[in-house]
Amino acid sequence: MRIVGGKLKGFRLQVPKAFDSRPTTDFAKEALFNLITNNFDIDQCDVLDLFTGTGSLSLEFASRGALSVTAIDWNTACLKFIGEICKKYDLNQVKLLKNDAIKFIQIANIQFDIIVADPPYDYKYYDKMIDLVFEKELLKAGGMLIVEHGKQNNFESLTNFRDVRNYGGVHFSFFSKEI
């Protein structure tokens, strides 16, 4: 697993074997960031990474100069791992918070340009999480929610659904406010 762009391009994440997270593949991450950079100037974005896990997406955004990256996970070991990398490479825009994603969404009072969520593929609360992001108005005008999921999930019937992309076994569904 590596960082595919920005100042840390090529950096390999040496994730401890004890981690039970499923990192986004380099292939899928590279395709995702091609889409993101076609729609956003990352260096002008505030980003929320729900279920940060290994921190691959948070570190990718930080490497590409995001204004701020808020990374949420319940696992202390994951947050410590990401924190060590951020400290070593002066990624000071990354804020690490230990919390449950749904609980964080319920109490958050700031907005983001991009929200990424990569829960376990068997996560039971996808719809609730997606609906809460819009109910709590966590996206800035023109902002986007990107949810990584497996093929068993289909969100096309949700109000703010815009598109889905498939990269091997990795699916990304894109959501934005109705205009």
BELBELDA-V32002 format. One record per backbone hydrogen bond with DSSP energy under -1.0 kcal/mol. CO is the residue of the C=O (numbers start at 1). NH is the residue of the N-H. If there is no record, write none. Layout:
co-><CO	CO>
nh-><NH	NH>
This chain:
co-><1	3	6	8	11	13	16	25	26	27	28	29	30	31	32	33	36	36	41	42	45	45	46	46	47	48	49	50	52	55	56	57	58	59	60	61	62	63	68	69	70	71	72	73	75	76	77	78	79	80	81	82	83	84	85	86	87	90	91	93	95	97	100	101	102	103	104	112	113	114	115	116	117	120	125	126	127	128	129	130	131	132	133	138	140	144	145	146	147	149	150	155	158	160	163	165	167	170	171	172	173	174	174	175>
nh-><13	10	9	11	3	15	19	29	30	31	32	33	34	35	36	37	39	40	44	45	67	68	113	114	70	116	72	118	55	59	60	61	62	63	64	66	65	7	47	95	49	97	52	99	79	80	81	82	83	84	85	86	87	88	89	91	90	92	94	69	71	73	104	105	106	107	108	140	144	48	146	50	148	123	129	130	131	132	133	134	135	136	138	112	143	115	175	117	173	171	153	158	161	176	174	172	170	167	149	165	147	162	163	145>
